[in-house]
Amino acid sequence: MATGVVRDERCMWHQPGEHALVLPPVGCVPPGTPVENPEPKRRVKQLVEVSGLWDQLTRVSSRMATREEILRFHSRAYLERVVQTGMRGGGAVGKGAATCCSRSRTSTARPACS
């Protein structure tokens, strides 16, 4: 049995905005690097490579997530809010939510990233 891995540099381009760990910067919480950022993902890939495990994994090409796949994890209302926000040029999609990109920068249907 093979173990697959999906990796796409576009997944590293996700910009969640400024947070203090998982909290938005408000009151006495200063802004900082959010937990959701590219460096931990790159570090994991580097560690998997130097361990020799990377060569044992089956590469699986990334692809755009289908609406049905997105709805496995998010509500229809949330998905519609992301789509509408992207159509308006991007921005925050809710309190404590990450910033979404505009359609001109990237498609609202994001790659299914690991």
All heavy atoms as an XYZ file, in Angstrom:
867
protein
N       0.840     -1.172      0.000
C       0.000      0.000      0.000
C       0.893      1.247      0.000
O       1.870      1.321      0.738
C      -0.895     -0.002      1.228
C      -1.706      1.232      1.232
S      -2.897      1.537      2.364
C      -3.567      0.991      3.493
N       0.568      2.213     -0.849
C       1.362      3.438     -0.980
C       0.739      4.565     -0.158
O      -0.466      4.597      0.078
C       1.442      3.848     -2.438
N       1.589      5.483      0.264
C       1.129      6.698      0.941
C       1.387      7.859     -0.001
O       2.506      8.048     -0.477
C       1.894      6.919      2.260
O       1.674      5.793      3.113
C       1.417      8.185      2.948
N       0.335      8.634     -0.280
C       0.452      9.754     -1.199
C       0.663     11.062     -0.479
O       0.325     11.211      0.694
N       1.242     12.010     -1.189
C       1.439     13.353     -0.656
C       1.089     14.360     -1.755
O       1.443     14.179     -2.911
C       2.884     13.568     -0.139
C       3.902     13.438     -1.258
C       3.024     14.914      0.545
N       0.350     15.396     -1.362
C       0.011     16.494     -2.268
C       0.740     17.727     -1.757
O       0.625     18.075     -0.585
C      -1.511     16.774     -2.286
C      -1.829     17.954     -3.194
C      -2.291     15.542     -2.677
N       1.507     18.359     -2.626
C       2.179     19.596     -2.251
C       2.142     20.538     -3.437
O       2.461     20.150     -4.546
C       3.626     19.358     -1.852
C       4.208     20.654     -1.300
C       5.690     20.613     -1.133
N       6.169     21.863     -0.596
C       6.301     22.985     -1.292
N       5.957     23.045     -2.545
N       6.764     24.085     -0.727
N       1.716     21.760     -3.180
C       1.622     22.771     -4.225
C       2.062     24.095     -3.604
O       1.540     24.496     -2.563
C       0.173     22.858     -4.725
C       0.021     23.732     -5.953
O       0.562     24.853     -5.965
O      -0.663     23.296     -6.889
N       3.004     24.755     -4.221
C       3.523     26.011     -3.689
C       2.417     27.049     -3.494
O       2.486     27.886     -2.597
C       4.630     26.557     -4.597
C       5.282     27.824     -4.092
C       5.977     27.692     -2.740
O       6.426     26.579     -2.377
O       6.088     28.720     -2.035
N       1.373     26.984     -4.307
C       0.270     27.958     -4.160
C      -0.375     27.883     -2.782
O      -0.925     28.869     -2.302
C      -0.773     27.737     -5.248
C      -0.253     28.110     -6.638
C      -1.243     27.734     -7.698
N      -1.356     26.281     -7.750
C      -2.123     25.627     -8.605
N      -2.847     26.286     -9.484
N      -2.156     24.314     -8.605
N      -0.311     26.725     -2.140
C      -0.867     26.602     -0.794
C      -0.080     27.443      0.206
O      -0.607     27.824      1.250
C      -0.874     25.144     -0.349
S      -1.932     24.095     -1.353
N       1.157     27.738     -0.116
C       1.986     28.562      0.762
C       1.642     30.047      0.638
O       2.076     30.856      1.440
C       3.472     28.366      0.438
C       3.939     26.953      0.524
S       3.801     26.312      2.189
C       4.162     24.601      1.898
N       0.892     30.398     -0.373
C       0.564     31.804     -0.615
C      -0.616     32.299      0.203
O      -0.966     33.479      0.157
C       0.277     32.030     -2.094
C       1.408     31.664     -3.001
C       2.692     31.339     -2.651
C       1.360     31.561     -4.412
N       3.436     31.047     -3.764
C       2.641     31.170     -4.864
C       0.345     31.755     -5.345
C       2.928     30.987     -6.202
C       0.647     31.568     -6.666
C       1.925     31.193     -7.097
N      -1.248     31.424      0.952
C      -2.390     31.794      1.795
C      -1.973     32.884      2.779
O      -0.958     32.751      3.459
C      -2.879     30.557      2.552
C      -3.936     30.836      3.562
N      -5.183     31.291      3.214
C      -3.935     30.709      4.902
C      -5.898     31.440      4.309
N      -5.169     31.094      5.342
N      -2.722     33.975      2.835
C      -2.429     35.098      3.722
C      -3.530     35.239      4.758
O      -4.579     35.813      4.484
C      -2.311     36.393      2.903
C      -1.165     36.412      1.930
C       0.169     36.394      2.652
O       0.332     37.010      3.694
N       1.119     35.676      2.098
N      -3.331     34.729      5.978
C      -4.389     34.787      6.974
C      -4.500     36.120      7.707
O      -5.372     36.299      8.545
C      -4.001     33.666      7.949
C      -2.520     33.610      7.844
C      -2.198     33.944      6.411
N      -3.622     37.061      7.424
C      -3.662     38.342      8.130
C      -2.821     38.276      9.393
O      -2.143     37.291      9.656
N      -2.882     39.338     10.195
C      -2.091     39.380     11.428
C      -2.910     38.860     12.597
O      -4.064     39.254     12.792
C      -1.632     40.800     11.716
C      -0.556     41.267     10.771
C       0.066     42.574     11.237
O      -0.621     43.358     11.923
O       1.237     42.799     10.919
N      -2.328     37.990     13.371
C      -2.958     37.437     14.560
C      -1.897     37.243     15.628
O      -0.709     37.229     15.339
C      -3.608     36.079     14.263
C      -4.834     36.173     13.424
N      -4.798     36.461     12.078
C      -6.142     36.016     13.734
C      -6.027     36.481     11.599
N      -6.856     36.208     12.582
N      -2.334     37.084     16.847
C      -1.445     36.690     17.936
C      -1.790     35.239     18.216
O      -2.773     34.948     18.893
C      -1.670     37.572     19.151
N      -1.030     34.340     17.626
C      -1.338     32.911     17.591
C      -2.667     32.725     16.881
O      -2.722     32.779     15.672
C      -1.299     32.283     18.977
C       0.086     32.255     19.620
C       0.021     31.647     21.011
C       1.080     31.478     18.771
N      -3.768     32.545     17.607
C      -5.053     32.346     16.942
C      -6.022     33.494     17.208
O      -7.157     33.478     16.742
C      -5.709     31.009     17.371
C      -4.868     29.840     16.903
C      -5.924     30.956     18.877
N      -5.606     34.506     17.960
C      -6.490     35.621     18.305
C      -6.258     36.816     17.390
O      -5.118     37.124     17.048
C      -6.235     36.068     19.752
C      -6.461     35.023     20.829
C      -5.987     35.566     22.177
C      -7.922     34.637     20.888
N      -7.335     37.520     17.008
C      -7.132     38.754     16.235
C      -6.529     39.822     17.147
O      -6.741     39.803     18.359
C      -8.543     39.128     15.791
C      -9.453     38.449     16.754
C      -8.740     37.219     17.242
N      -5.724     40.746     16.590
C      -5.111     41.780     17.422
C      -6.133     42.834     17.854
O      -6.529     43.689     17.081
C      -4.047     42.382     16.500
C      -4.531     42.108     15.125
C      -5.326     40.834     15.197
N      -6.610     42.727     19.077
C      -7.548     43.694     19.652
C      -7.168     43.940     21.098
O      -6.577     43.082     21.750
C      -9.020     43.201     19.582
C      -9.500     43.091     18.157
C      -9.203     41.894     20.301
N      -7.530     45.112     21.607
C      -7.260     45.428     23.013
C      -5.790     45.293     23.342
O      -4.940     45.926     22.742
N      -5.473     44.424     24.300
C      -4.078     44.256     24.727
C      -3.381     43.106     24.008
O      -2.285     42.704     24.395
C      -4.018     44.054     26.237
S      -4.862     42.575     26.795
N      -3.993     42.555     22.941
C      -3.381     41.470     22.167
C      -2.678     42.085     20.960
O      -3.328     42.580     20.044
C      -4.441     40.440     21.697
C      -3.783     39.346     20.858
C      -5.184     39.858     22.881
N      -1.325     42.080     20.957
C      -0.601     42.686     19.837
C      -0.621     41.781     18.607
O      -0.715     40.565     18.731
C       0.824     42.836     20.376
C       0.951     41.725     21.361
C      -0.427     41.552     21.977
N      -0.522     42.384     17.411
C      -0.458     41.560     16.202
C       0.862     40.802     16.145
O       1.846     41.195     16.757
C      -0.550     42.579     15.067
C      -0.080     43.853     15.663
C      -0.442     43.805     17.118
N       0.853     39.727     15.421
C       2.059     38.927     15.268
C       1.875     37.933     14.151
O       0.901     37.986     13.400
N       2.795     37.008     14.033
C       2.720     35.992     12.995
C       1.664     34.962     13.384
O       1.738     34.377     14.464
C       4.078     35.296     12.820
O       5.048     36.290     12.523
C       4.028     34.270     11.707
N       0.680     34.727     12.518
C      -0.350     33.741     12.838
C       0.197     32.316     12.785
O       1.226     32.057     12.151
C      -1.404     33.957     11.753
C      -0.658     34.565     10.622
C       0.462     35.359     11.226
N      -0.468     31.413     13.482
C      -0.075     30.013     13.459
C      -0.152     29.484     12.031
O       0.699     28.721     11.589
C      -0.994     29.186     14.395
C      -0.696     27.708     14.265
C      -0.845     29.649     15.827
N      -1.166     29.892     11.288
C      -1.370     29.448      9.904
C      -0.483     30.299      9.000
O      -0.868     31.373      8.557
C      -2.845     29.605      9.526
C      -3.166     29.289      8.102
C      -2.868     27.851      7.705
O      -2.926     26.959      8.551
O      -2.573     27.642      6.521
N       0.750     29.836      8.768
C       1.666     30.527      7.879
C       2.528     29.484      7.173
O       2.575     28.324      7.588
C       2.488     31.577      8.644
C       3.545     30.975      9.521
O       4.576     30.525      9.043
N       3.302     30.958     10.832
N       3.223     29.857      6.097
C       3.942     28.873      5.282
C       5.130     28.183      5.960
O       5.451     27.050      5.632
C       4.442     29.677      4.083
C       3.659     30.918      4.070
C       3.220     31.175      5.472
N       5.783     28.818      6.897
C       7.036     28.272      7.433
C       6.905     26.900      8.089
O       7.729     26.027      7.837
C       7.704     29.283      8.356
C       8.247     30.490      7.609
C       9.010     30.122      6.323
O       9.931     29.276      6.367
O       8.688     30.676      5.262
N       5.896     26.652      8.940
C       5.786     25.299      9.508
C       5.587     24.226      8.432
O       6.129     23.123      8.547
C       4.568     25.382     10.429
C       4.433     26.829     10.763
C       4.918     27.565      9.542
N       4.845     24.548      7.381
C       4.619     23.580      6.298
C       5.922     23.310      5.538
O       6.229     22.166      5.207
C       3.552     24.096      5.340
C       2.186     24.205      5.968
C       1.216     24.808      4.964
C      -0.111     25.121      5.588
N      -0.147     26.377      6.287
N       6.671     24.360      5.269
C       7.952     24.175      4.580
C       8.921     23.372      5.450
O       9.653     22.522      4.966
C       8.554     25.528      4.210
C       7.853     26.171      3.034
C       8.644     27.334      2.445
N       7.943     27.843      1.289
C       7.295     29.010      1.263
N       7.289     29.793      2.319
N       6.674     29.398      0.171
N       8.907     23.633      6.748
C       9.793     22.904      7.657
C       9.445     21.421      7.680
O      10.345     20.571      7.639
C       9.715     23.492      9.060
C      10.610     22.772     10.045
C      10.883     23.632     11.264
N      11.545     22.902     12.316
C      12.812     22.502     12.305
N      13.558     22.743     11.252
N      13.335     21.861     13.319
N       8.163     21.095      7.729
C       7.759     19.686      7.715
C       8.246     19.022      6.432
O       8.803     17.921      6.457
C       6.236     19.534      7.884
C       5.780     18.120      7.557
C       5.816     19.916      9.295
N       8.062     19.694      5.290
C       8.526     19.110      4.023
C      10.035     18.892      4.047
O      10.532     17.840      3.631
C       8.153     19.984      2.837
C       8.623     19.343      1.520
C       8.347     20.203      0.326
C       8.795     19.530     -0.949
N      10.231     19.624     -1.183
N      10.779     19.869      4.561
C      12.232     19.726      4.633
C      12.633     18.550      5.529
O      13.528     17.776      5.189
C      12.858     21.020      5.154
C      12.736     22.164      4.178
C      13.007     23.513      4.817
O      13.169     23.620      6.035
N      13.058     24.560      4.004
N      11.954     18.391      6.655
C      12.271     17.293      7.564
C      11.944     15.936      6.933
O      12.694     14.971      7.087
C      11.517     17.465      8.887
C      11.996     18.637      9.756
C      11.036     18.860     10.915
C      13.405     18.405     10.256
N      10.819     15.890      6.208
C      10.452     14.644      5.525
C      11.484     14.327      4.442
O      11.861     13.168      4.253
C       9.017     14.738      4.950
C       8.700     13.563      4.048
C       7.994     14.826      6.087
N      11.976     15.357      3.746
C      13.004     15.140      2.711
C      14.302     14.614      3.315
O      14.845     13.613      2.846
C      13.281     16.439      1.952
C      12.238     16.782      0.931
C      12.564     18.083      0.202
O      13.383     18.891      0.694
O      11.987     18.292     -0.872
N      14.832     15.275      4.349
C      16.126     14.868      4.895
C      16.044     13.525      5.617
O      17.056     12.836      5.759
C      16.769     15.939      5.810
C      17.015     17.225      5.047
C      15.954     16.175      7.048
N      14.853     13.118      6.035
C      14.699     11.817      6.694
C      14.732     10.665      5.692
O      14.880      9.514      6.071
C      13.378     11.769      7.464
O      12.284     11.640      6.553
N      14.554     10.993      4.398
C      14.504      9.961      3.369
C      13.097      9.485      3.077
O      12.872      8.736      2.120
N      12.139      9.911      3.881
C      10.749      9.482      3.697
C      10.148     10.031      2.403
O       9.343      9.360      1.754
C       9.901      9.909      4.894
C       8.420      9.545      4.868
C       8.244      8.031      4.782
C       7.722     10.092      6.102
N      10.566     11.229      1.992
C      10.000     11.871      0.798
C      10.098     10.967     -0.431
O       9.176     10.880     -1.217
C      10.701     13.205      0.538
C      10.060     14.022     -0.543
C      10.510     14.178     -1.822
C       8.856     14.767     -0.453
N       9.666     14.985     -2.521
C       8.629     15.360     -1.716
C       7.942     14.999      0.568
C       7.534     16.172     -1.975
C       6.842     15.810      0.305
C       6.656     16.374     -0.955
N      11.216     10.276     -0.582
C      11.424      9.407     -1.742
C      10.535      8.166     -1.717
O      10.383      7.497     -2.735
C      12.896      8.983     -1.825
C      13.804     10.161     -2.092
O      13.353     11.134     -2.731
O      14.968     10.119     -1.652
N       9.949      7.867     -0.569
C       9.082      6.697     -0.444
C       7.603      7.044     -0.663
O       6.762      6.151     -0.713
C       9.245      6.059      0.934
C      10.658      5.565      1.192
C      10.815      5.067      2.613
O       9.956      4.381      3.139
N      11.926      5.427      3.234
N       7.302      8.328     -0.775
C       5.914      8.778     -0.937
C       5.534      8.858     -2.408
O       6.372      9.154     -3.262
C       5.722     10.145     -0.275
C       5.984     10.195      1.225
C       5.945     11.636      1.718
C       4.990      9.328      1.983
N       4.275      8.613     -2.681
C       3.738      8.744     -4.039
C       3.221     10.168     -4.207
O       2.382     10.622     -3.424
C       2.577      7.744     -4.253
O       3.083      6.427     -4.058
C       1.990      7.878     -5.642
N       3.743     10.890     -5.193
C       3.284     12.264     -5.449
C       1.910     12.221     -6.089
O       1.668     11.452     -7.021
C       4.219     13.008     -6.386
C       5.607     13.414     -5.984
C       5.989     13.366     -4.551
N       7.429     13.468     -4.400
C       8.246     12.423     -4.304
N       7.800     11.211     -4.342
N       9.542     12.600     -4.148
N       1.020     13.048     -5.579
C      -0.330     13.186     -6.117
C      -0.464     14.631     -6.569
O      -0.196     15.557     -5.795
C      -1.401     12.857     -5.046
C      -2.797     13.028     -5.609
C      -1.200     11.445     -4.499
N      -0.845     14.841     -7.821
C      -0.982     16.201     -8.355
C      -2.088     16.952     -7.632
O      -3.132     16.386     -7.315
C      -1.307     16.159     -9.845
O      -0.249     15.572    -10.555
N      -1.836     18.243     -7.381
C      -2.879     19.063     -6.776
C      -3.928     19.389     -7.831
O      -3.674     19.306     -9.030
C      -2.288     20.347     -6.198
O      -1.798     21.164     -7.233
N      -5.104     19.709     -7.366
C      -6.194     20.092     -8.255
C      -7.115     21.010     -7.478
O      -7.013     21.127     -6.258
C      -6.947     18.866     -8.746
C      -7.576     18.081     -7.616
C      -8.397     16.908     -8.129
N      -8.917     16.124     -7.040
C      -9.907     16.494     -6.230
N     -10.499     17.665     -6.376
N     -10.322     15.704     -5.251
N      -8.001     21.657     -8.180
C      -8.958     22.529     -7.529
C      -9.980     21.681     -6.777
O     -10.425     20.651     -7.281
C      -9.661     23.413     -8.560
C      -8.696     24.300     -9.353
S      -7.587     25.264     -8.311
C      -8.434     26.792     -8.300
N     -10.314     22.095     -5.581
C     -11.333     21.402     -4.797
C     -12.695     21.623     -5.441
O     -12.998     22.714     -5.931
C     -11.335     21.931     -3.364
N     -13.519     20.594     -5.443
C     -14.880     20.744     -5.961
C     -15.753     21.388     -4.899
O     -15.414     21.397     -3.709
C     -15.485     19.374     -6.334
O     -15.659     18.611     -5.130
C     -14.602     18.623     -7.323
N     -16.884     21.915     -5.320
C     -17.834     22.511     -4.382
C     -18.238     21.481     -3.324
O     -18.316     21.786     -2.134
C     -19.046     23.027     -5.159
C     -20.085     23.688     -4.303
C     -21.235     24.236     -5.171
N     -22.190     24.935     -4.361
C     -22.104     26.200     -3.995
N     -21.086     26.932     -4.392
N     -23.028     26.761     -3.233
N     -18.477     20.245     -3.758
C     -18.892     19.191     -2.832
C     -17.801     18.923     -1.791
O     -18.094     18.714     -0.610
C     -19.229     17.914     -3.594
C     -20.482     18.016     -4.453
C     -20.298     18.847     -5.736
O     -19.163     18.931     -6.258
O     -21.293     19.440     -6.182
N     -16.548     18.927     -2.223
C     -15.449     18.706     -1.280
C     -15.349     19.848     -0.274
O     -15.133     19.618      0.918
C     -14.129     18.546     -2.034
C     -14.040     17.244     -2.796
C     -12.894     17.191     -3.777
O     -12.450     18.257     -4.270
O     -12.436     16.076     -4.060
N     -15.509     21.079     -0.744
C     -15.464     22.237      0.158
C     -16.590     22.151      1.176
O     -16.395     22.424      2.366
C     -15.526     23.550     -0.649
C     -14.266     23.700     -1.504
C     -15.704     24.750      0.274
C     -14.333     24.807     -2.535
N     -17.766     21.711      0.730
C     -18.925     21.638      1.620
C     -18.827     20.506      2.643
O     -19.623     20.445      3.574
C     -20.218     21.527      0.800
C     -20.572     22.798      0.025
C     -21.763     22.567     -0.884
C     -20.825     23.964      0.979
N     -17.852     19.631      2.517
C     -17.617     18.614      3.558
C     -17.113     19.268      4.843
O     -17.265     18.722      5.923
C     -16.582     17.597      3.100
C     -17.068     16.654      2.055
C     -15.971     15.648      1.722
N     -16.268     14.997      0.466
C     -15.393     14.305     -0.227
N     -14.148     14.166      0.219
N     -15.727     13.732     -1.355
N     -16.471     20.430      4.704
C     -15.842     21.084      5.850
C     -16.432     22.454      6.178
O     -16.204     22.964      7.269
C     -14.335     21.248      5.587
C     -13.653     19.934      5.382
C     -13.457     19.430      4.107
C     -13.250     19.182      6.469
C     -12.836     18.197      3.917
C     -12.632     17.949      6.284
C     -12.426     17.457      5.011
N     -17.141     23.060      5.221
C     -17.679     24.400      5.425
C     -19.159     24.423      5.062
O     -19.603     23.669      4.189
C     -16.933     25.423      4.551
C     -15.463     25.493      4.841
N     -14.962     26.045      5.991
C     -14.391     25.065      4.132
C     -13.642     25.956      5.973
N     -13.268     25.366      4.854
N     -19.894     25.318      5.702
C     -21.326     25.451      5.398
C     -21.513     26.141      4.052
O     -20.618     26.834      3.548
C     -22.018     26.267      6.491
O     -21.588     27.625      6.420
N     -22.703     25.967      3.475
C     -23.032     26.645      2.222
C     -22.957     28.162      2.398
O     -22.484     28.876      1.522
C     -24.426     26.249      1.746
C     -24.504     24.886      1.118
C     -25.923     24.584      0.640
N     -26.218     23.395     -0.087
C     -25.519     22.294     -0.258
N     -24.346     22.203      0.260
N     -25.947     21.267     -0.943
N     -23.435     28.643      3.543
C     -23.424     30.083      3.813
C     -21.987     30.618      3.829
O     -21.705     31.680      3.269
C     -24.122     30.386      5.134
N     -21.091     29.879      4.455
C     -19.699     30.310      4.509
C     -19.081     30.310      3.111
O     -18.417     31.274      2.716
C     -18.884     29.403      5.437
C     -17.431     29.793      5.493
C     -17.010     30.864      6.275
C     -16.476     29.099      4.754
C     -15.672     31.234      6.321
C     -15.139     29.470      4.786
C     -14.744     30.535      5.568
O     -13.429     30.899      5.598
N     -19.321     29.252      2.352
C     -18.776     29.188      0.996
C     -19.301     30.343      0.158
O     -18.525     30.998     -0.564
C     -19.118     27.852      0.337
C     -18.652     27.687     -1.112
C     -17.159     27.898     -1.252
C     -19.066     26.322     -1.646
N     -20.574     30.632      0.257
C     -21.151     31.750     -0.509
C     -20.525     33.076     -0.078
O     -20.241     33.945     -0.901
C     -22.669     31.794     -0.343
C     -23.352     32.829     -1.205
C     -23.075     32.670     -2.703
O     -22.875     31.534     -3.187
O     -23.046     33.700     -3.409
N     -20.271     33.248      1.227
C     -19.636     34.464      1.725
C     -18.218     34.602      1.146
O     -17.803     35.680      0.743
C     -19.598     34.435      3.254
C     -19.352     35.762      3.881
C     -19.706     35.821      5.364
N     -18.964     34.852      6.158
C     -19.516     33.879      6.889
N     -20.815     33.721      6.916
N     -18.763     33.066      7.598
N     -17.478     33.496      1.069
C     -16.127     33.523      0.490
C     -16.201     33.895     -0.992
O     -15.438     34.742     -1.470
C     -15.412     32.164      0.679
C     -14.128     32.104     -0.133
C     -15.130     31.917      2.153
N     -17.121     33.281     -1.722
C     -17.271     33.568     -3.150
C     -17.615     35.043     -3.353
O     -16.994     35.732     -4.176
C     -18.341     32.647     -3.783
C     -18.689     33.115     -5.195
C     -17.865     31.205     -3.799
N     -18.597     35.554     -2.610
C     -19.014     36.953     -2.756
C     -17.879     37.915     -2.377
O     -17.671     38.926     -3.048
C     -20.260     37.236     -1.909
C     -21.506     36.523     -2.406
C     -21.837     36.883     -3.848
O     -21.785     38.037     -4.257
N     -22.162     35.863     -4.632
N     -17.146     37.602     -1.325
C     -16.024     38.444     -0.915
C     -14.946     38.462     -1.992
O     -14.387     39.512     -2.313
C     -15.438     37.956      0.427
O     -16.478     37.970      1.414
C     -14.286     38.826      0.890
N     -14.674     37.310     -2.578
C     -13.700     37.234     -3.661
C     -14.131     38.036     -4.871
O     -13.323     38.714     -5.509
N     -15.420     37.988     -5.196
C     -15.949     38.733     -6.350
C     -15.840     40.245     -6.134
O     -15.709     40.994     -7.096
C     -17.405     38.354     -6.608
C     -17.563     36.883     -6.971
S     -16.747     36.469     -8.488
C     -18.125     36.524     -9.581
N     -15.876     40.673     -4.861
C     -15.759     42.110     -4.556
C     -14.306     42.557     -4.448
O     -14.045     43.711     -4.122
C     -16.492     42.426     -3.255
C     -17.995     42.355     -3.351
C     -18.670     42.949     -2.115
N     -18.179     42.387     -0.877
C     -18.699     41.315     -0.263
N     -19.732     40.693     -0.787
N     -18.196     40.882      0.862
N     -13.363     41.646     -4.662
C     -11.958     42.037     -4.618
C     -11.195     41.467     -3.437
O     -10.025     41.759     -3.262
N     -11.843     40.667     -2.581
C     -11.163     40.038     -1.457
C     -11.401     40.782     -0.163
O     -12.000     41.860     -0.136
N     -10.953     40.199      0.928
C     -11.110     40.787      2.250
C     -11.472     39.726      3.270
O     -11.509     38.541      2.971
N     -11.733     40.162      4.494
C     -12.091     39.240      5.572
C     -13.479     38.668      5.317
O     -14.365     39.366      4.839
C     -12.043     39.961      6.914
N     -13.659     37.402      5.650
C     -14.945     36.744      5.403
C     -15.734     36.513      6.687
O     -16.717     35.793      6.686
C     -14.769     35.411      4.636
C     -14.299     35.675      3.229
C     -13.851     34.469      5.368
N     -15.314     37.121      7.768
C     -16.052     37.007      9.021
C     -15.151     37.274     10.205
O     -13.928     37.318     10.082
N     -15.762     37.438     11.375
C     -15.013     37.714     12.591
C     -14.036     36.572     12.861
O     -14.426     35.417     12.938
C     -15.967     37.872     13.772
C     -15.273     38.230     15.051
C     -16.261     38.418     16.177
C     -15.507     38.759     17.453
N     -16.403     38.883     18.585
N     -12.764     36.918     12.976
C     -11.742     35.932     13.254
C     -11.392     35.044     12.070
O     -10.629     34.105     12.195
N     -11.968     35.336     10.906
C     -11.725     34.503      9.724
C     -10.563     35.056      8.916
O     -10.224     36.230      9.003
C     -12.980     34.443      8.852
N      -9.984     34.193      8.135
C      -8.866     34.591      7.283
C      -9.340     35.483      6.148
O     -10.519     35.518      5.806
C      -8.203     33.344      6.708
N      -8.407     36.199      5.570
C      -8.675     37.032      4.411
C      -8.729     36.157      3.174
O      -7.939     35.240      3.017
C      -7.551     38.075      4.253
O      -7.513     38.857      5.442
C      -7.771     38.957      3.060
N      -9.686     36.434      2.301
C      -9.745     35.665      1.057
C      -9.292     36.560     -0.084
O      -9.413     37.771     -0.022
C     -11.146     35.096      0.854
S     -12.217     35.942     -0.268
N      -8.728     35.918     -1.082
C      -8.174     36.644     -2.229
C      -9.264     36.999     -3.228
O     -10.300     36.364     -3.289
C      -7.137     35.783     -2.947
S      -5.775     35.315     -1.905
N      -8.970     37.978     -4.054
C      -9.894     38.329     -5.130
C      -9.791     37.305     -6.251
O      -8.795     36.611     -6.386
C      -9.562     39.721     -5.668
O      -8.338     39.666     -6.363
N     -10.825     37.211     -7.072
C     -10.810     36.289     -8.210
C      -9.706     36.648     -9.189
O      -9.192     35.795     -9.876
C     -12.155     36.300     -8.931
C     -13.131     35.339     -8.338
C     -14.381     35.274     -9.170
N     -14.329     34.335    -10.260
C     -14.388     33.025    -10.155
N     -14.419     32.468     -8.976
N     -14.400     32.249    -11.201
N      -9.334     37.937     -9.249
C      -8.286     38.321    -10.187
C      -6.931     37.755     -9.764
O      -6.080     37.513    -10.592
C      -8.200     39.845    -10.289
O      -7.852     40.397     -9.046
N      -6.726     37.532     -8.472
C      -5.448     37.001     -8.001
C      -5.450     35.479     -8.021
O      -4.472     34.849     -8.356
C      -5.182     37.497     -6.579
C      -3.884     36.961     -6.042
C      -3.479     37.649     -4.774
N      -2.402     36.861     -4.180
C      -2.200     36.752     -2.914
N      -2.958     37.378     -2.066
N      -1.210     36.022     -2.453
N      -6.542     34.894     -7.626
C      -6.637     33.433     -7.601
C      -8.096     33.034     -7.633
O      -8.952     33.793     -7.216
C      -5.943     32.872     -6.327
O      -6.013     31.449     -6.397
C      -6.601     33.306     -5.059
N      -8.385     31.889     -8.119
C      -9.756     31.417     -8.183
C     -10.294     31.192     -6.791
O      -9.577     30.830     -5.877
C      -9.800     30.103     -8.970
O     -11.070     29.552     -8.897
N     -11.589     31.416     -6.593
C     -12.207     31.177     -5.301
C     -12.145     29.693     -4.957
O     -12.013     29.328     -3.810
C     -13.685     31.659     -5.334
O     -13.674     33.033     -5.657
C     -14.347     31.466     -3.994
N     -12.208     28.826     -5.944
C     -12.058     27.388     -5.706
C     -10.577     27.105     -5.551
O      -9.834     27.071     -6.503
C     -12.643     26.583     -6.864
N     -10.133     27.004     -4.326
C      -8.718     26.862     -4.019
C      -8.227     25.444     -4.259
O      -8.997     24.511     -4.205
C      -8.470     27.228     -2.553
C      -8.914     28.638     -2.188
C      -8.175     29.677     -2.994
N      -6.765     29.509     -2.832
C      -5.982     30.303     -2.148
N      -6.451     31.358     -1.588
N      -4.688     30.051     -2.050
N      -6.906     25.272     -4.472
C      -6.386     23.915     -4.563
C      -6.667     23.170     -3.256
O      -6.678     23.769     -2.207
C      -4.881     24.111     -4.746
C      -4.707     25.509     -5.184
C      -5.866     26.280     -4.621
N      -6.905     21.891     -3.369
C      -7.078     21.066     -2.183
C      -5.685     20.861     -1.599
O      -4.947     20.010     -2.032
C      -7.731     19.741     -2.556
N      -5.308     21.721     -0.645
C      -3.936     21.749     -0.127
C      -3.799     20.909      1.126
O      -4.707     20.806      1.919
C      -3.538     23.194      0.211
S      -3.535     24.271     -1.225
N      -2.606     20.367      1.293
C      -2.326     19.610      2.509
C      -1.628     20.495      3.494
O      -1.133     21.525      3.195
C      -1.459     18.404      2.188
O      -0.263     18.802      1.585
